Amino acid sequence: MDKVRTAYEIARTEHKCVVIFIDEIDAIAVSNNTEFRGEHQAALQQLWLELDACKNDVQIFVIFATNYFNKLNKTFLDRLGSNALEVKNPDVTMREKILAYYSARYQVPMSPDLIRLVARKSDGLSARCLEDLVCDIALSRPDGEATIDEFEVLKVLAQMRKKFDENISEQQGNMDSVLQ
């Protein structure tokens, strides 16, 4: 609660355009039937007060990010109005470009065919996950190897996909237990 209040106090005293970015807003703004009370509820109430207080302030922009938009508190969403924007993970064409960029940046010699293959098999992964994938591929490559073995790349991708799916399942399970 104090952090919310402090952020807005600083924003109001800056006398210039300020962006307040709150990542993982779902940590406090989950649906009403959550077990979170006390500190989470107080922080959410303070956030509502601050949002209402700066509603017409053209110098304060507030950005929230979440992976669980559908789990957010209805009242919280109503206060945002029609200002919600969904940023989706990259499509196959963008994944190819991202993989090509990071393979060049980290000096991982992936052929265009291999990049296309990995791009097709990495649906649902974010740009950050793709960067991590290229880094993991670089780390798995034996020293001095000039080429990358397709099998090794697909093995690293499978490991990342498994870790990604486990994290999503775990986060979903945590959110479901909170919302019951």
KADABEL-V54429 format. One record per pair of residues at least 12 apart in sequence whose C-alpha atoms are under 10 Angstrom apart, sorted by sequence separation. I is the first residue (numbers start at 1). J is the second residue. If there is no record, write none. Layout:
i=I j=J
i=I j=J
//
This chain:
i=8 j=20
i=28 j=40
i=29 j=41
i=100 j=112
i=103 j=115
i=118 j=130
i=137 j=149
i=140 j=152
i=141 j=153
i=7 j=20
i=27 j=40
i=28 j=41
i=99 j=112
i=140 j=153
i=7 j=21
i=28 j=42
i=29 j=43
i=30 j=44
i=100 j=114
i=28 j=43
i=29 j=44
i=69 j=84
i=99 j=114
i=100 j=115
i=118 j=133
i=137 j=152
i=138 j=153
i=140 j=155
i=4 j=20
i=28 j=44
i=29 j=45
i=96 j=112
i=99 j=115
i=100 j=116
i=137 j=153
i=140 j=156
i=27 j=44
i=28 j=45
i=69 j=86
i=96 j=113
i=98 j=115
i=99 j=116
i=136 j=153
i=137 j=154
i=4 j=22
i=29 j=47
i=96 j=114
i=97 j=115
i=137 j=155
i=25 j=44
i=28 j=47
i=65 j=84
i=67 j=86
i=96 j=115
i=97 j=116
i=99 j=118
i=100 j=119
i=134 j=153
i=137 j=156
i=63 j=83
i=64 j=84
i=65 j=85
i=66 j=86
i=95 j=115
i=96 j=116
i=99 j=119
i=133 j=153
i=136 j=156
i=137 j=157
i=63 j=84
i=64 j=85
i=65 j=86
i=95 j=116
i=96 j=117
i=98 j=119
i=136 j=157
i=63 j=85
i=65 j=87
i=96 j=118
i=97 j=119
i=134 j=156
i=93 j=116
i=95 j=118
i=96 j=119
i=133 j=156
i=134 j=157
i=136 j=159
i=55 j=79
i=92 j=116
i=95 j=119
i=96 j=120
i=110 j=134
i=133 j=157
i=136 j=160
i=51 j=76
i=55 j=80
i=92 j=117
i=94 j=119
i=95 j=120
i=102 j=127
i=106 j=131
i=92 j=118
i=93 j=119
i=95 j=121
i=96 j=122
i=105 j=131
i=108 j=134
i=133 j=159
i=48 j=75
i=52 j=79
i=92 j=119
i=93 j=120
i=95 j=122
i=103 j=130
i=107 j=134
i=108 j=135
i=110 j=137
i=130 j=157
i=133 j=160
i=48 j=76
i=51 j=79
i=52 j=80
i=91 j=119
i=92 j=120
i=95 j=123
i=98 j=126
i=99 j=127
i=102 j=130
i=103 j=131
i=106 j=134
i=107 j=135
i=132 j=160
i=133 j=161
i=44 j=73
i=47 j=76
i=51 j=80
i=90 j=119
i=91 j=120
i=92 j=121
i=95 j=124
i=98 j=127
i=102 j=131
i=105 j=134
i=106 j=135
i=108 j=137
i=109 j=138
i=92 j=122
i=95 j=125
i=98 j=128
i=101 j=131
i=102 j=132
i=103 j=133
i=104 j=134
i=108 j=138
i=130 j=160
i=45 j=76
i=48 j=79
i=91 j=122
i=92 j=123
i=95 j=126
i=99 j=130
i=102 j=133
i=103 j=134
i=106 j=137
i=107 j=138
i=108 j=139
i=129 j=160
i=44 j=76
i=90 j=122
i=91 j=123
i=92 j=124
i=95 j=127
i=98 j=130
i=99 j=131
i=102 j=134
i=103 j=135
i=106 j=138
i=118 j=150
i=122 j=154
i=129 j=161
i=90 j=123
i=91 j=124
i=94 j=127
i=98 j=131
i=101 j=134
i=102 j=135
i=108 j=141
i=117 j=150
i=121 j=154
i=89 j=123
i=90 j=124
i=91 j=125
i=96 j=130
i=99 j=133
i=100 j=134
i=103 j=137
i=114 j=148
i=89 j=124
i=90 j=125
i=91 j=126
i=95 j=130
i=99 j=134
i=103 j=138
i=114 j=149
i=115 j=150
i=118 j=153
i=122 j=157
i=125 j=160
i=129 j=164
i=88 j=124
i=89 j=125
i=90 j=126
i=98 j=134
i=109 j=145
i=110 j=146
i=111 j=147
i=114 j=150
i=117 j=153
i=118 j=154
i=121 j=157
i=122 j=158
i=125 j=161
i=29 j=66
i=88 j=125
i=89 j=126
i=90 j=127
i=109 j=146
i=110 j=147
i=111 j=148
i=113 j=150
i=117 j=154
i=121 j=158
i=124 j=161
i=1 j=39
i=5 j=43
i=25 j=63
i=26 j=64
i=30 j=68
i=88 j=126
i=89 j=127
i=108 j=146
i=109 j=147
i=110 j=148
i=115 j=153
i=122 j=160
i=123 j=161
i=1 j=40
i=4 j=43
i=8 j=47
i=25 j=64
i=26 j=65
i=27 j=66
i=30 j=69
i=31 j=70
i=32 j=71
i=34 j=73
i=89 j=128
i=108 j=147
i=109 j=148
i=110 j=149
i=111 j=150
i=114 j=153
i=118 j=157
i=122 j=161
i=125 j=164
i=1 j=41
i=2 j=42
i=3 j=43
i=4 j=44
i=17 j=57
i=18 j=58
i=19 j=59
i=20 j=60
i=21 j=61
i=22 j=62
i=23 j=63
i=24 j=64
i=25 j=65
i=26 j=66
i=29 j=69
i=30 j=70
i=31 j=71
i=32 j=72
i=33 j=73
i=90 j=130
i=108 j=148
i=110 j=150
i=114 j=154
i=121 j=161
i=124 j=164
i=1 j=42
i=2 j=43
i=4 j=45
i=5 j=46
i=9 j=50
i=17 j=58
i=18 j=59
i=19 j=60
i=20 j=61
i=21 j=62
i=22 j=63
i=23 j=64
i=24 j=65
i=25 j=66
i=26 j=67
i=27 j=68
i=30 j=71
i=31 j=72
i=32 j=73
i=1 j=43
i=4 j=46
i=5 j=47
i=8 j=50
i=12 j=54
i=16 j=58
i=17 j=59
i=18 j=60
i=19 j=61
i=20 j=62
i=21 j=63
i=22 j=64
i=23 j=65
i=24 j=66
i=25 j=67
i=26 j=68
i=29 j=71
i=30 j=72
i=31 j=73
i=32 j=74
i=1 j=44
i=3 j=46
i=4 j=47
i=7 j=50
i=8 j=51
i=11 j=54
i=16 j=59
i=17 j=60
i=18 j=61
i=19 j=62
i=20 j=63
i=21 j=64
i=22 j=65
i=23 j=66
i=24 j=67
i=25 j=68
i=26 j=69
i=29 j=72
i=30 j=73
i=31 j=74
i=32 j=75
i=110 j=153
i=1 j=45
i=2 j=46
i=3 j=47
i=4 j=48
i=5 j=49
i=15 j=59
i=16 j=60
i=17 j=61
i=18 j=62
i=19 j=63
i=20 j=64
i=21 j=65
i=22 j=66
i=23 j=67
i=24 j=68
i=25 j=69
i=26 j=70
i=28 j=72
i=29 j=73
i=30 j=74
i=31 j=75
i=32 j=76
i=1 j=46
i=5 j=50
i=8 j=53
i=12 j=57
i=14 j=59
i=15 j=60
i=24 j=69
i=26 j=71
i=27 j=72
i=28 j=73
i=29 j=74
i=31 j=76
i=1 j=47
i=4 j=50
i=8 j=54
i=14 j=60
i=26 j=72
i=29 j=75
i=30 j=76
i=12 j=59
i=25 j=72
i=26 j=73
i=29 j=76
i=11 j=59
i=12 j=60
i=29 j=77
i=11 j=60
i=11 j=61
i=8 j=60
i=8 j=62
i=67 j=168
i=68 j=171
i=67 j=171
i=68 j=172
i=71 j=175
i=71 j=176
i=68 j=175
i=71 j=179
i=34 j=175
i=34 j=176
i=35 j=177
i=36 j=178
i=34 j=177
i=35 j=178
i=36 j=179
i=34 j=178
i=35 j=179
i=30 j=175
i=33 j=178
i=34 j=179
i=35 j=180
i=33 j=179
i=34 j=180
i=31 j=178
i=32 j=179
i=33 j=180
i=27 j=175
i=30 j=178
i=31 j=179
i=26 j=175
i=30 j=179
//
